[in-house]
Amino acid sequence: MLLLLLMGASIVSVAAQETHAQWRTEVKQLEKDLYRVSMTADIDSSWHIYDTLRTEFGPTATVAEFNIADGRRAEKVGGVTISKEPYKYYDDIYMMEIGYFEESVTFSQDIRLKKKNAEVELYVEWMTCDENNCTTPQELAWTVSLPDMTVTEVDLYAEDTISAPSEAAGTEGKSLWGIIIEAILWGFAALLTPCVFPMVPMTVSYFLKGDGSVARGRMRAAIYGIFIVALYTLPIAIIILVTRIVGGDAVTADIFNWLATHWLPNIIFFIVFMIFAASFFGAFEITMPSKLVNKSDSKADTKGFGGIFFLALTLVLVSFSCTGPIVGAVLIKATQGEFWEPIIAMLAFSIAFALPFTIFALFPSMLKKLPKSGGWLNTVKVVIAFIEVALGFKFLSTADQTYHWGLLDREVYLAIWIVVFTLLGLYLLGKIKFAHDDEVKHIGVGRLTLVIIVFSFVVYLIPGMWGAPLKALSGYLPPLTTQDFVLGQEQAPVVIQSSGTEASAQTEALDMGTPKYSDFLHLPHGLKGFFEINEAREYAEKVGKPLFIDFTGHGCVNCREMETRVWSDPQVLDMLRNDFVVLAMYCDDKKRADESDWITVGNRTLKDIGKINSHIATTQYGVNAQPCYVLEGRNGELLAEPRSYDLDVDAFVQFLKGGLENYRK
């Protein structure tokens, strides 16, 4: 068996007498650590088995379960898939539509290994029928062992890690192209910074001294651009790849999730942004050690590709004080997605940054057409400083939300931004001056345009102080639930009303009481709901409603955008309030859970709310990113395919309606 598994597939036949369906198992290796485990029913001619939709009065549905024996060794990826759609017909006896499978049908589950020797426990329950007879329900259970993997054993549930990242497969919803375009724009923006611009004449003077053919000159310029890209991209790529080899995708994701949500890196990022801002305002100069810069600069005078490399290294080092915060912003933005997105983001940034220098290396005479450095560069520097101050508070806000410090509620955050951008507008008007600024005697069209944009942005922010949603910035602001005063806010009812046809008048009037953890966790738009899964399931059973599970995070930008742009739709909000029991599971919360909610995984005990919810997300639902929305019916039945980040309101409404219809069947 093991030998066949290592070859990529294994087939085990499981048969039962007089069942008219024989089950076999197949395991296929999809990637290095990703396997697809399948259970196939070969059904006798003229017989059939029923689909997986459980009904109260209908025939016995087919149940196919794939359970991980040890969640530390493997995890489910996605849900169970079925090889074909069932045939459907209206049954006069059951008075309902029934689905069934004939001949053959396969149920599959993707499994990703984390450690060696994972076991998957398989379970099936079914009933076969023909036109005249049905057999009694049958069930089988067996175990499949996945092959050894060359994965170093690490404790993925250490106290300083979280098993799931904060941002969703959601960055796919935001699109990889969006990340690439944003990184490219930052790359071009970096060229205007005062530490980068002076490197243009240095580049041109170096390549003016070059000799040889035109073809050789072009090759040297191309090599120069490649070196710049490599010096920016390779370091981050090496870090990501090494962590992936050592501990797998989960460890790499944990590292970036730790960077995105833990208080220590967020406070460090906040301080770094403030230091760079102070430097750009003129308080002091940030430079790389002169010894390091001089050494690389001296090497640049040598001939051949070695000299070109050291010229590129000099450019990277000298420009560090200006590109450092920009690079950091690009990486932090990208690390909220999958492990490979920081590499792609850095590659896009460095290509955009290197492109003009490559062109200058090809055509040194273009230098004559460039404006000389001077006061305008200091203006660019100060404008960047104001933006650095505003963006820096995002990191402090993430730590504040994750640890519930209460330092940066929404109105405090907005007040800071309003003041910062008002001061930026006054600076552009020449009403505020710094030490190295030239006197502003008049305002050009370009500067006036920036002034209009900045003050328009300030005007847009002001209504947010009274609770305006500010949808364009929803991913960057603290949630509205942290705001003390919201103009015209309606108090959400304590009693959940139901429009569901299955709920009786008595269950409609059931009081939620005070849900666990609701003293520091909240739902948007005045929704009432739960924050612990067992409590939510129990209540959903009492009131006869499906469960809407929101896998979310305090540091999840896409989660806030979904809540502001999609959940706020009147139809969506009405369905969430009346037709579902809402459960928000924060996967990055650092609060200690009640001891009764702790989960023991191997020799580790998960105690924090975020770790517990992350473990439930990965082991019970195959979810490893936020936001992700799951509709659950009775006995844990999934009512629809889970949904991640997607701002299509109509599609979200159909997602909710489809789940509700399946629940009522």
N, C-alpha and C positions, 0 to 999 in steps of 0.2 A: 504493500500500500504506500509506504513512505517513498519508495523508489518511483512509483508512478506519480506521486504528488510532486516530487522534485522535477519530474519531466514536464509538469505543467497541468496535468489533469488526472482525475481519478474517478472511477465510476463504481459505485457500490449498489447492488440491487437489494431492495427490501420488499418482500412480497408477503401477502397474507392470503390464506385460503378463503375462497368464496367472497372476496371483496370486489372482484372485477376491476381492480386498479392496482398496479404494481409501481412501487416507488423506487427511484434510483437517484444517487447523489453524484454530482460532478463538481470538481474544484478546478478553476482555471486561474493561472497567474496573469494578471493584467499589467502590473508594473512590478518593480522590485519588491515592494512591500504591500501591494494591493492585490487581493484575491477576490474572485467571485464564486460564492458557494451557491449551488443550485440544487433544487429538489424537483424532479420531473415525475409526473404521474402518467403512466402508460395505461390507458383505459380500454377495456374490452369493447369490441364492436357492439353497437346498439346500446351501450351503457354510457352514463355520464356522471360527473360529479358537479356539485353546485359551486357557485362563485363564493367570494370571501365576504359578501355583505351579510352581516348577521341581522336577523329579524326576530321579532318576538313570537310570531305565529307561523313563520315560514319553515321550509325544510332546513336540515342541518347544513350550515355553511361550512366551506372548507377553511381550515385554519392551518397556516404555514408559519412557523416561528423559527427564528434564528437567534439564539441567545449566546452571548459571550460568557464563558465560564469564569474568566478573570479579566475585568475591565482594564487592568494595568497592562495586559499583554496584547490586547487588540481592541478595536472599536469599529462599530458599524459606520458605513459611509452611505448616507441616504437611507431610504426605506426599501421595503420589499417590492420588487418589480415582478410583473406577470407577463409571460411571453405573448399573450394574445388577449383580445377582448372576449368576454363571454357572449354566447348566444343568449338572447333574451326573448321572453314570450310572456303573455298574460295567462296566469294559471287560474282557472275558474274555481278550483277547490280552495286554494289559499286566498283567492281574490286579490292578487297582487302580481306585480311583474317580477319574474324570477330569471336569474342568469345561471348558465351552466356551461361546462366545458366537455367536449367530446374528444376522443382519440388520444390527444396528448396535450399537456400543459406544464409549463415550467415556472417555478417560483424561485427568484434569485435575490441574493443579498450580497453587497460588496463589503468586504472586511479588510481593514488596514491593520497590519501588524505593528505593534510597538516594541515587543520583546520576542524572545524565542518561544517556540512550542506553545502556540495558542490553541485552545480547543473551542469549537463551536458546537453547541448543543442544538440539535434539530428536532423539531416536533411537528407532526401533522395529524390532523383530525379530519375525517371526511365520511361521506356516505354516497354510495353508488345506487343509481336507479336506472331502470329501463322503462318502457311504456307501461308495464304491468306491475313491476315489483321494485322494492327498495331493500337494500341490505341494512342491517343495523349499523349505526355509526361505528367507525373503526378509528384507532389511533396508533401511532408508532412514534418512538423516540430513540434517537441514537446520537453518537458523537463523532465529529470529524476533527482530526488533528491536522493543523496546518504545518507545513514543513519549517525546519529551522531557518532562521534568517541571520545574516551577518550584521546584527544590530547590537551595539554595546548596551548592556543593561544599565539603565539609569532610573532613578526614582522620579517618575513624572509627577508625583504628587507631593513633592517637597514643599515646605511651608512658604517658600518665597516664589512659587510658581502658580500659575492658574492654567487649567487644562484647556481653556478655549479662548481665542482672541476676541477683542471687543467689536470689531467691525465685521460685518457680514460678508459672507459670500457676497455681501452687500457691495463691496467695491466692484464686483462684476456688474451689479446694477448700475453703479455710477460709471462703469465702463473703464477698461484699461486705457482706451484712447483718451479719455478725459484726464487720467493721471499723466499720460505722456505729453499731452498738449500743455497741461499746467507746468510740468517740469521744463518743457522747452521755453515757455514764456519766462520762467524764472531764470533760465540760462541766458537769455537775451538781456533780461533786466540787470543781471550781474555785470554785464559789460559796461554799464553806465556808472558803476561805483568808482569812487576816486582812487582806490588802490589798484584797480584793474586797468583803468584807462591809460595810466602812464606806461604800462607794459607794451603798448602798441608801438611807440618809437623804438623801444629796445628790440622788439621782434623784427621790425623793418631793418634796423641797422645791422642786425646779425645776418639776415638773409641778403642784404646788399653786398656783404663781403664774400658771399658764396661765389664759387667759380664752377665752370663746367657747362654742359649743354643745358638747353631749355628743359629737356626731359628729366635730367638729373635734378634741376631746380624744382620741378613739380613734385618729383618723388620725395625730396627733402621736406617740402612744405606739407605733403600728405603725411609723412612720418611724424612730423611735428604735431599735427592735429591728432593723430592716433595716440601719441604719447600723452597728450593732455587728457584725452578721454580715458586712457588706461589708468592714469594717476588718480582720477576722480572715482572711477568705477570699480577697479579691482579690489581696493581695500574692503569696501562694503560687501562685495561679492564673496571674497574669501571668508569673511566673518560668517556670512549666511551659510555658505557651503560647508564650512567646517562644523558648525553646530548641527547642520542637517545630517552629515555623515556620522557624527558622534552620537546624536540622540534622535535622529529622525525629524520628520516635519513637525511633529508635536513640540519638540524641544525648541526648534527655531521659532515656531509660532508663539510659544510661551515666552521666549526672550523678548520678542517684539511686543507681545501683550504686556509684559512687565514694564517695558519702556513706555508704553502708552498709558498705563493705568496706575502704576505704583507711585507712591508719593515722592520717593527719593529722586528718580530721574525727572519727574515733572517739576519738582522744586529746583533741581539743577538747571533744567532747560529755562525755567522762568528767570533764574538769576543770570544765566548766560545772556539771555535776550536783554535784560536790563543793563548789563555791563556793556554790551555792544551798543545799545542805545545811548548810554552816557558817553561812550567814546565818540560816537557819531555827532553828538551834540557839542563836542569839543572839550570835554572834561579831561581827557587824556588820549594818548595814542596807543593802539594795540598793534604790536608788530611781532613777527616771528623772531626767535633769537638770531642776532646778526651773524653769529658764527656759522649757523646752519645755512642761512641765506647766502652769505659770502662764499661759503665752500661750494655750494651748488652753482653759484654765479661764475666762480672761477673755472669750474669744469665746463661751463658752457662755451668757453673760448676755445676748447679743443676741437679738432676737426672730426668729421665723420658723424655717424649716428649718435655716438656718445655725447658729443657736444649738443646735438639737438635735444637729446633726452634731458640733459641738465638745464637747458634753456626752458623746456616745458616744466621741469621741477621747480625752477626759479619762479616761473609764472604762477604755479599753484601755491607755492609758499608765500610769495609776496601778496597775492590776492586773497590770502586766507582770511585776513581780518575783515574783509567785506563780503566774501562769498561764504564764510563760515555759517552765519545765521541763515542765509538762504539755503545752503545745503542742508542744514538741520531741519528747516521747515519742510523741504522736499521729502526728506527721509521720514520724518515723523508723520507726514501726511500719508506716505506710501506704506509705512509699516502698520497702518491700521487695516491693511488688507492682507493678502496672502504673502508667503515667504519670498516669492520671486519678484514682487512688485517694487521693492526698494532698489533692486538691481536694475530693472527696466527704467525706473524713474531717474536713477542716477546716470544711466547711460544716455537717456534723452537730454537731461540737463547738461551733461558734459559735452555732448555733440553740439548742442546749440551754443554753448560757451566757447567751444574750440573753433567753430566754423569761421567767425570773423578773423581770428588769428591765423588760421590756415590761408584765408584769402589774402591777408596782409603779407603773409610769407610768399605767396605766389606773385603778388603785385605790390612791391614795396612803394612804388610811386604814389599809391593811393593815400599815403600818410599826409601828403601835402594838402589834401582836401578836407582833412579832419579838423574840427575846431580845437584851438589850443586849450589846454586845461586851465582852469581858473575858478572864479567865484561860482560859476554855474555848477561846477562839480561839488562844491561845498553845499550848495542848495540841495542837490540830489542826496547828498549824505545826510543832511538834517531831515529831509522828508522821509528817508528810510528809517531814521531814528524814531520819528513819531509812530510810524507803522510798526516798528519793532516793539515799542511799548505796548501798543494795542494787542498785537498778536501774542506777546509774552504772557499776558494775563490768561490766555486760553489754557496754558499748562497749569497755572495755579488753580484755575477753575476746575480742571479735571481732577486734581488731587482733592480739592475741597468737596466735590460731589461724591467721589468714591469713598472718602473717609468721613463724610458728614461733619466737617468742621464748622460749617455755617459762616465762613468768612466772606464769600463772594456770592451772595444771593443775586438774583437777576437784576434787581434795580441798582445794586451797588456796581455790578459789572457794567451795566448800561451807563451809569453816571460817569464812570472812568472813561469809557469810550467817547461819550459826548464831549467831555472836557478835552481829551487828547485831540480829537479831530477838529474841535473848535479852535484850539491853539494852533493846529496845523494850518487851518484856513487863515488865521491872523498872521502867521509867519509868511505864508505865500503872498499876503497883501503887503508885507513889509512892515507890519505893526510890531513884530517881535524880531529881534536881531541877536545873533550869536557872535562870538569873538572873531571868527574867520569869515564872516559874511561881508559881501560888498554892499554898499548903500543902494537901496532900491529907489531909483529916481522916477521910474514909470513902470507900468505893468504891461507886458506884451499879451498878445492874444493867447498864446499857449499857457502862460501862467494864469490868466483870467479864466480859461477853461477849467484848469485844475481847481481854482478857487470855487467856481460854481459847482463842480462835482463834489468837492469836500463838504461845502455847506449844505448842499442838497442831501448828502448822506447824514449829516447831523440832524437835519429836519426830519428825515425818515426815522432816526433813532428815538427822537423825543417822545412820540406816543407810546413807545415801549415802556416808559416809566409808569404808565397807567394800565399796562396789560395788553397793549397791541401785540399781535403774534409775531410780527416782523419775520414773515416766512422766508424771505431771502437769506436771513442770517440764522435760521432755526438750528442749524447744525453747530453753530459756534457759540451760542448763548446758553447760559444755564437754563434748565427747564422752567416753564412758567409756574410750576408748583412751588418754586423757591421764592416767588415774589409775594411780599406781604399784602400788597394792595393791588387789586385788579378792578378797574372801574366797571360797574355793572355786572360783576360776576354773580351768577346764580348759585345758590347752595344746592349741591347735588343731594338727591333724596337718600335717606338712610335705607329705605326699603326698595328692593329691586322689583320693578314691575315687569311682567312678562307678556309678550304677545304670542308666545309659543302655544300651539294647539294642544300640546301634551301636558301642559302645566295646569293643575287645578287651581281654583280660587284660593284654596288653603295654602298651597305651595307658593303661589304668587306673593303672598303676604309674609313669607318667611323673612325674618330680620337677619342681616349678615352679622350683626354684632360688631365687634372690633377685630378686624382681621389681624393676624399675627404680623408683626414688623411694620404695621401701617403708621406707627408713630414717627418713622423716619423714611419710609418708602412711600411713594405716591404715584398715582396714575394721572395722565394729562386730561384736560378738558372736564374736570370735575367727575370723571368716571369713578365708580366704586368697584373694588375688586379685591383680589387676594395676592399674596406674595410668597405663599408656601403651598406646594403642590398637593399635599394630602388634604389640607384644609379646603382647598379649592375643589378638589374632586368630590369630597364629601358633600359640600354645599351644592355642587352641580347636580349630584344625584338626587338631592332632596327637592330641588326646584324643577327638575326635569328639563335642564338646558344643556346644550353642548358647552365645552370648555374652549375658550380662546386663550391660547398660551402665547405670551409675548416674551421671547428670549431677547433680552436687551442688556444695556450696560450704561453706566453713568458717563463713560468716556466715549460712547458710541455716537459719532456725528450723524451717521445715516439713520440711527434710531430716532433722533430728535427731528430730522427732516421728515421721516415717515409720519411721526405723530403730528407735526405741524401742517404738513401739506396733504396728507391722506386721511388720517384719523379725524381731522377737523371737518371733513366733508359731512354735511348734514345727514346723508343717507348712511354713511359708514358709522357715524357717531350714534345714530338712532339704533342701528342693529347691534352695536357693541353694548349699548346701554340696556336694551330691552330683550334681545334674543340670545345673548351669550353670557356666561360667567367668565369674567376677565381675570387672567392670572399673569402677572408680570414677574418674570424670573431674571433678576439682575445677576449677570455672570461675572461681574467685576467688583461686587460689593465686599468691603473688607470687614464688615461687622461680624462679630461672633454670633452664630445661630444658637437657638435654644438647644440644650443637650439632647432633647428628644428627636431633633432633626439631624443630628450628626450621622455621617455615613462612614463605615469602616471599609476600606479598600486594601486588601492584603494586610500588611502590617502598619498601615497608616490610617489615621482617623481624620476625615475632612470636617472641619469645624466652622469655617467661615461661610457665610451665605453664598458668596460668589463661587467658591470652590464646589460647594454642594450642588448648586444649580448648574455649574459647568459639567459636573460629573453626570447629573441626570440628563442634561442635554445630549451628551455624547453617547451615553450607554443606552438610554431608553428611546431616543428619537434620532440618533445619528446626526445631530446638529453640532457643528463646531464653529459657528460664526454668528454674529448678530448684525442686524436684526433678523430674526426668523420667527415666522408665525405659524403655529400649529393648531388645527381644529381637532379636538378629541371628543369622541362620543362615549357611549357606555363601555365599560370594561376596557378602557384604553384604546378603543378602535379609532384609527385615523379616518377622518371624514373627507379629507382632501389632501392633495400634495402640499407639503409645507411650502410657504412662500417667503421670500427674502426681500431685500431692498428693491422696490419698484414703485415709482411715483405715479403710475397709471391708476387713477382713482376708480375708473370703471372696472378695470380688471380686479381690483381689490374687492369691489362690491360683489362681483360675480363669484369670487373666491369665498366670500362669506355666505352668499346665497346658496352656492353649491353644497357647502358643508352643512348648512341648516337643512336643506332638502334631504340630504343623506341621513341626517340624524332623525328626521321625522318619518322616514320610510319604515 
